[in-house]
Amino acid sequence: MFDKFYNFDADKMAEMFKMPTDMNKMFEGMKVPGFDAQAMIDAQNKNMEAFVEANKAAAAGYQEVFKAQVSMFEETMSSLQKQMSEMKMDQMTTEGASRQIELMKETFEKGLASLTDLTETAQKANTEAFEIMRSRMQNSLDEMKDMAAKAAN
């Protein structure tokens, strides 16, 4: 049901960024003293893989947020329909009014709890994606230091 609304495919996006085989061959033939072209290509491939994984994590998290929002909307509309069908304004009693106020309060509190859950889900998705990229960035810096050290020798 949700696919018609939310159909992000991180794998398809990754295909757009793949380096053509010819480009790899071009770099492989590059001969610069102390420079390991293959190591650079491998590092960039790892960077792209991390980027794709981070996007997959973020997309999965936001898909959960989207599904929860749709579910919340459907539940809220159902609840409102029920409340409206039970409310008889021309026959409203003090007890009936109190019950309606209590139902509105419950709906508000449930909505607030749902929004808190949505916020936590989005934060988790962002944190996971950030951690994937942070880890790769640290590894990439270490790889560059190693390449520089080997080039200096």
C-alpha positions as CSV (number, residue, x, y, z in Angstrom):
1,M,0.0,0.0,0.0
2,F,2.7,2.4,0.9
3,D,4.9,1.7,-2.1
4,K,2.7,3.9,-4.3
5,F,3.4,6.8,-2.0
6,Y,7.0,6.1,-1.0
7,N,9.1,4.1,-3.5
8,F,12.7,5.3,-2.9
9,D,15.2,2.6,-3.9
10,A,18.7,3.3,-2.6
11,D,20.1,0.5,-4.8
12,K,18.9,2.2,-7.9
13,M,20.4,5.4,-6.8
14,A,23.7,3.7,-6.1
15,E,23.8,2.5,-9.7
16,M,24.0,6.1,-10.9
17,F,27.2,6.6,-8.9
18,K,29.0,3.5,-9.9
19,M,32.3,4.2,-11.7
20,P,32.4,2.7,-15.2
21,T,34.8,-0.1,-15.8
22,D,36.6,2.1,-18.4
23,M,37.2,4.7,-15.8
24,N,38.8,2.1,-13.5
25,K,41.0,1.0,-16.4
26,M,42.1,4.6,-17.0
27,F,43.2,5.0,-13.4
28,E,44.9,1.7,-13.3
29,G,47.2,2.8,-16.1
30,M,48.1,5.9,-14.2
31,K,51.7,5.8,-13.1
32,V,52.6,8.4,-10.5
33,P,55.6,7.6,-8.3
34,G,54.4,6.8,-4.8
35,F,50.7,7.0,-5.7
36,D,48.6,3.9,-5.5
37,A,45.7,4.5,-7.9
38,Q,44.1,1.2,-7.0
39,A,44.0,2.1,-3.3
40,M,42.4,5.4,-4.2
41,I,39.8,3.7,-6.4
42,D,39.1,1.2,-3.6
43,A,38.8,3.9,-1.0
44,Q,36.3,5.8,-3.2
45,N,34.3,2.7,-3.8
46,K,34.1,2.2,0.0
47,N,33.0,5.8,0.4
48,M,30.2,5.3,-2.2
49,E,29.2,2.0,-0.4
50,A,29.0,3.9,2.9
51,F,27.0,6.7,1.2
52,V,24.5,4.1,-0.2
53,E,24.2,2.3,3.2
54,A,23.6,5.6,5.0
55,N,20.9,6.5,2.5
56,K,19.3,3.1,2.9
57,A,19.2,3.5,6.7
58,A,17.7,7.0,6.4
59,A,15.2,5.9,3.8
60,A,14.1,2.9,5.9
61,G,13.7,5.1,8.9
62,Y,11.7,7.7,7.1
63,Q,9.6,5.1,5.5
64,E,8.7,4.0,9.0
65,V,7.8,7.6,9.9
66,F,5.7,7.8,6.7
67,K,3.8,4.6,7.5
68,A,3.2,5.8,11.1
69,Q,1.9,9.1,9.9
70,V,-0.6,7.4,7.5
71,S,-1.6,5.1,10.3
72,M,-2.1,8.0,12.7
73,F,-4.2,9.9,10.2
74,E,-6.4,6.9,9.5
75,E,-6.8,6.2,13.2
76,T,-7.6,9.9,14.0
77,M,-10.1,10.1,11.2
78,S,-11.8,6.9,12.4
79,S,-11.9,8.2,16.0
80,L,-13.3,11.6,14.9
81,Q,-16.0,9.9,12.9
82,K,-17.0,7.8,15.8
83,Q,-17.1,10.8,18.1
84,M,-19.2,12.8,15.7
85,S,-21.6,9.9,15.2
86,E,-22.1,9.6,19.0
87,M,-22.5,13.3,19.6
88,K,-26.0,14.6,19.5
89,M,-25.8,18.3,19.9
90,D,-29.5,18.8,20.3
91,Q,-29.5,16.3,23.2
92,M,-26.2,17.3,24.8
93,T,-26.2,16.7,28.6
94,T,-23.7,17.8,31.1
95,E,-22.6,14.1,31.3
96,G,-22.4,13.9,27.5
97,A,-20.3,17.1,27.3
98,S,-17.9,15.8,29.9
99,R,-17.5,12.6,28.0
100,Q,-16.8,14.5,24.8
101,I,-14.1,16.6,26.6
102,E,-12.6,13.4,28.0
103,L,-12.5,11.8,24.5
104,M,-10.9,15.0,23.1
105,K,-8.3,14.9,25.9
106,E,-7.5,11.2,25.2
107,T,-7.2,11.9,21.5
108,F,-4.8,14.8,22.1
109,E,-2.7,12.8,24.5
110,K,-2.5,9.9,22.1
111,G,-1.6,12.2,19.2
112,L,1.2,13.8,21.4
113,A,2.6,10.3,22.2
114,S,2.5,9.4,18.5
115,L,4.4,12.5,17.6
116,T,7.0,11.7,20.2
117,D,7.4,8.2,18.7
118,L,7.7,9.8,15.2
119,T,10.4,12.1,16.4
120,E,12.3,9.3,18.0
121,T,12.0,7.2,14.8
122,A,13.3,10.0,12.7
123,Q,16.1,10.8,15.1
124,K,17.1,7.1,15.1
125,A,17.2,7.0,11.3
126,N,19.3,10.2,11.2
127,T,21.7,8.9,13.9
128,E,22.2,5.6,12.1
129,A,22.9,7.3,8.8
130,F,25.2,9.8,10.4
131,E,27.1,7.0,12.2
132,I,27.7,5.1,9.0
133,M,29.1,8.2,7.3
134,R,31.1,9.2,10.4
135,S,32.7,5.8,10.6
136,R,33.5,5.7,6.9
137,M,35.0,9.2,7.0
138,Q,37.3,8.2,9.9
139,N,38.4,5.1,8.0
140,S,38.9,7.1,4.8
141,L,41.1,9.6,6.7
142,D,43.1,6.7,8.1
143,E,43.5,5.2,4.5
144,M,44.6,8.6,3.2
145,K,47.2,8.9,5.9
146,D,48.5,5.4,5.1
147,M,48.6,6.2,1.4
148,A,50.5,9.5,2.1
149,A,53.0,7.6,4.4
150,K,53.6,5.0,1.7
151,A,54.1,7.7,-1.0
152,A,56.6,9.5,1.3
153,N,58.7,6.3,1.6
